[in-house]
Amino acid sequence: MRRPNEEKNLGILVKKIHPDNRLNKVWDLKGGVSAEVKGLEVVRPGGHILKMVVRQYGDADFSRNPNMAADELMLLRV
């Protein structure tokens, strides 16, 4: 499911990781229960291709738990 300005916002995200990154492609991934999951193809400086996964939580999730991403990260580290 595409949200308004989704590709623009994801482009901003990949540039925060490295200012010379460029978002090349976005696609939906299946299996997200607590969030929408997207695949990203990022072109790095020098032309190297990097694939990433991004989880996007909905407003209802944040209203229940504003620290959801941090909580899930802690679970992944266990």
Buried (B, 14 or more C-beta within 10 A) or exposed (E): EEEEEBBEEBBEBBBEEEEEBEBBEBEEEEEBEBBBBBEBBBBBEEEEEBEBEBBBBEEEBEEEEEEBBEEBEEEEEE
